[in-house]
Amino acid sequence: MKVLIIQMNNLIKGIDKRLNVIDRIISKSKDIDLILLPALSTTSYLEDVELIKYLDKENGLAYRFTKDMSSKYNSLFGFITKKV
């Protein structure tokens, strides 16, 4: 099993820019089975209202992005989270 773990620089601002960087990183990898991202890698830090919209189950951007990327690269996606 090949695993790709992506860490994002928080100086990259904006969800669209961050998603594009993630897509480019994945596109340079070959035959990845599992892609792991830290929980805030796609959003950086957002206000609560924005974060709720982003994480909104099947309508949220996070869900659509991971679903699209899973299909595009034929890989499983996961977010690494840790409760504080």
C-alpha positions as protocol buffer text, in pm:
chain_id: "A"
residue {
  index: 1
  type: MET
  ca { x: 0 y: 0 z: 0 }
}
residue {
  index: 2
  type: LYS
  ca { x: 133 y: 343 z: -98 }
}
residue {
  index: 3
  type: VAL
  ca { x: 43 y: 631 z: 134 }
}
residue {
  index: 4
  type: LEU
  ca { x: 86 y: 1001 z: 62 }
}
residue {
  index: 5
  type: ILE
  ca { x: 78 y: 1241 z: 358 }
}
residue {
  index: 6
  type: ILE
  ca { x: 51 y: 1608 z: 269 }
}
residue {
  index: 7
  type: GLN
  ca { x: 144 y: 1892 z: 503 }
}
residue {
  index: 8
  type: MET
  ca { x: 43 y: 2243 z: 399 }
}
residue {
  index: 9
  type: ASN
  ca { x: 216 y: 2574 z: 461 }
}
residue {
  index: 10
  type: ASN
  ca { x: -24 y: 2811 z: 642 }
}
residue {
  index: 11
  type: LEU
  ca { x: 116 y: 3103 z: 443 }
}
residue {
  index: 12
  type: ILE
  ca { x: -90 y: 2978 z: 145 }
}
residue {
  index: 13
  type: LYS
  ca { x: -414 y: 3172 z: 191 }
}
residue {
  index: 14
  type: GLY
  ca { x: -755 y: 3093 z: 46 }
}
residue {
  index: 15
  type: ILE
  ca { x: -932 y: 2761 z: 16 }
}
residue {
  index: 16
  type: ASP
  ca { x: -914 y: 2754 z: -366 }
}
residue {
  index: 17
  type: LYS
  ca { x: -537 y: 2810 z: -365 }
}
residue {
  index: 18
  type: ARG
  ca { x: -488 y: 2543 z: -101 }
}
residue {
  index: 19
  type: LEU
  ca { x: -703 y: 2289 z: -289 }
}
residue {
  index: 20
  type: ASN
  ca { x: -510 y: 2358 z: -610 }
}
residue {
  index: 21
  type: VAL
  ca { x: -177 y: 2301 z: -432 }
}
residue {
  index: 22
  type: ILE
  ca { x: -305 y: 1971 z: -290 }
}
residue {
  index: 23
  type: ASP
  ca { x: -426 y: 1863 z: -635 }
}
residue {
  index: 24
  type: ARG
  ca { x: -86 y: 1947 z: -790 }
}
residue {
  index: 25
  type: ILE
  ca { x: 99 y: 1751 z: -521 }
}
residue {
  index: 26
  type: ILE
  ca { x: -122 y: 1446 z: -574 }
}
residue {
  index: 27
  type: SER
  ca { x: -92 y: 1471 z: -953 }
}
residue {
  index: 28
  type: LYS
  ca { x: 287 y: 1434 z: -923 }
}
residue {
  index: 29
  type: SER
  ca { x: 251 y: 1108 z: -728 }
}
residue {
  index: 30
  type: LYS
  ca { x: 191 y: 769 z: -887 }
}
residue {
  index: 31
  type: ASP
  ca { x: -38 y: 484 z: -779 }
}
residue {
  index: 32
  type: ILE
  ca { x: -124 y: 619 z: -435 }
}
residue {
  index: 33
  type: ASP
  ca { x: -371 y: 407 z: -237 }
}
residue {
  index: 34
  type: LEU
  ca { x: -431 y: 638 z: 58 }
}
residue {
  index: 35
  type: ILE
  ca { x: -393 y: 1016 z: 83 }
}
residue {
  index: 36
  type: LEU
  ca { x: -383 y: 1171 z: 430 }
}
residue {
  index: 37
  type: LEU
  ca { x: -421 y: 1538 z: 507 }
}
residue {
  index: 38
  type: PRO
  ca { x: -407 y: 1713 z: 846 }
}
residue {
  index: 39
  type: ALA
  ca { x: -753 y: 1846 z: 938 }
}
residue {
  index: 40
  type: LEU
  ca { x: -667 y: 2210 z: 867 }
}
residue {
  index: 41
  type: SER
  ca { x: -461 y: 2148 z: 553 }
}
residue {
  index: 42
  type: THR
  ca { x: -738 y: 2247 z: 317 }
}
residue {
  index: 43
  type: THR
  ca { x: -879 y: 2541 z: 511 }
}
residue {
  index: 44
  type: SER
  ca { x: -594 y: 2678 z: 721 }
}
residue {
  index: 45
  type: TYR
  ca { x: -782 y: 2868 z: 991 }
}
residue {
  index: 46
  type: LEU
  ca { x: -1139 y: 2981 z: 927 }
}
residue {
  index: 47
  type: GLU
  ca { x: -1400 y: 3157 z: 1135 }
}
residue {
  index: 48
  type: ASP
  ca { x: -1665 y: 2926 z: 1279 }
}
residue {
  index: 49
  type: VAL
  ca { x: -1937 y: 3026 z: 1031 }
}
residue {
  index: 50
  type: GLU
  ca { x: -1712 y: 2962 z: 729 }
}
residue {
  index: 51
  type: LEU
  ca { x: -1587 y: 2635 z: 876 }
}
residue {
  index: 52
  type: ILE
  ca { x: -1942 y: 2504 z: 929 }
}
residue {
  index: 53
  type: LYS
  ca { x: -2027 y: 2573 z: 563 }
}
residue {
  index: 54
  type: TYR
  ca { x: -1706 y: 2410 z: 453 }
}
residue {
  index: 55
  type: LEU
  ca { x: -1757 y: 2094 z: 658 }
}
residue {
  index: 56
  type: ASP
  ca { x: -2131 y: 2060 z: 588 }
}
residue {
  index: 57
  type: LYS
  ca { x: -2155 y: 1686 z: 516 }
}
residue {
  index: 58
  type: GLU
  ca { x: -2254 y: 1609 z: 155 }
}
residue {
  index: 59
  type: ASN
  ca { x: -2301 y: 1970 z: 49 }
}
residue {
  index: 60
  type: GLY
  ca { x: -1979 y: 2102 z: 196 }
}
residue {
  index: 61
  type: LEU
  ca { x: -1670 y: 2181 z: -3 }
}
residue {
  index: 62
  type: ALA
  ca { x: -1456 y: 1938 z: 199 }
}
residue {
  index: 63
  type: TYR
  ca { x: -1687 y: 1648 z: 114 }
}
residue {
  index: 64
  type: ARG
  ca { x: -1707 y: 1737 z: -256 }
}
residue {
  index: 65
  type: PHE
  ca { x: -1331 y: 1794 z: -282 }
}
residue {
  index: 66
  type: THR
  ca { x: -1236 y: 1462 z: -125 }
}
residue {
  index: 67
  type: LYS
  ca { x: -1501 y: 1276 z: -327 }
}
residue {
  index: 68
  type: ASP
  ca { x: -1378 y: 1433 z: -652 }
}
residue {
  index: 69
  type: MET
  ca { x: -1010 y: 1373 z: -572 }
}
residue {
  index: 70
  type: SER
  ca { x: -1082 y: 1012 z: -472 }
}
residue {
  index: 71
  type: SER
  ca { x: -1245 y: 950 z: -808 }
}
residue {
  index: 72
  type: LYS
  ca { x: -984 y: 1145 z: -1006 }
}
residue {
  index: 73
  type: TYR
  ca { x: -686 y: 963 z: -852 }
}
residue {
  index: 74
  type: ASN
  ca { x: -857 y: 634 z: -762 }
}
residue {
  index: 75
  type: SER
  ca { x: -739 y: 671 z: -402 }
}
residue {
  index: 76
  type: LEU
  ca { x: -890 y: 683 z: -55 }
}
residue {
  index: 77
  type: PHE
  ca { x: -878 y: 1015 z: 130 }
}
residue {
  index: 78
  type: GLY
  ca { x: -853 y: 1074 z: 503 }
}
residue {
  index: 79
  type: PHE
  ca { x: -810 y: 1367 z: 734 }
}
residue {
  index: 80
  type: ILE
  ca { x: -586 y: 1335 z: 1037 }
}
residue {
  index: 81
  type: THR
  ca { x: -756 y: 1487 z: 1339 }
}
residue {
  index: 82
  type: LYS
  ca { x: -674 y: 1501 z: 1705 }
}
residue {
  index: 83
  type: LYS
  ca { x: -909 y: 1604 z: 1978 }
}
residue {
  index: 84
  type: VAL
  ca { x: -761 y: 1859 z: 2211 }
}
